Structures are given as C-alpha cells and as structure tokens.
Amino acid sequence: MLLMKNKEYLQLLQDIKVIVRSAQIKAAISVNKELLGLYWDLGKMIAERQAKSKWGASVVDLLASDLRKEFSEMKCFSRANLFNIRQWYLYYSKRDEKVQQLVRQLPWGA
C-alpha cells in the first residue's frame, strides 16, 4: 500500500528528524566532554609524574609507543599529541582555579 505524504505524515517525519538530530548533537557533545576530561587527566598524570620522578621527554616517547599499541584505534596517542596534551594541562592548571573547574565541568555537556 502506498502511503500518501499527507500533512500528518509529514509532521511525524519532521518530528523524528528533529529528535534524531538532537540526539546526534547530544552524543557529539558528550563524547567531546569525555575526551577533554581524558586529555586533562592524561596531561596531569604525565606532568606530575615527570616532576615527581624527574623523568625527561623520553617517557613521553615510550608512553606514545605503548599507548598506540594498546589503543590502535585511537589517533590521539602520538608523541606530538601527548606533548600537546601535557602543555595544555600545564597552561590551564596554572591559571585561576575557576578555569580548572570549567574544564572539569563543561556546562554544555550536562
């Protein structure tokens, strides 16, 4: 049976499109929020461990290699990215404490 595209059907289709797009946006925001939290934690762990253990840059090389092996599907574990993540953490962690709270509690992710 051929469904005629009457007003009621077109409204249903429009309503479904709206909720699908809304769900897609919410999912992307949620993923981005989690990734920022992950990067913050990684940067903090690397920076603090380097300071505490007096490790140099070579530890980042080793981490990059080992993390790429374990998480081959993730592209964020290159040497350059780990250094950037560490620098991002160091830059914002030395700012006003309000910035740190904002990074941990992104308002658009809740």
Secondary structure, DSSP 8 states (H G I E B T S, - for coil): ------HHHHHHHHHHHHHHHHHHHHHHHHHHHHHHHHHHHHHHHHHHHHHHHT--THHHHHHHHHHHHHTTT-S--SHHHHHHHHHHHHHHHTS-HHHHHHHHS-GGG-
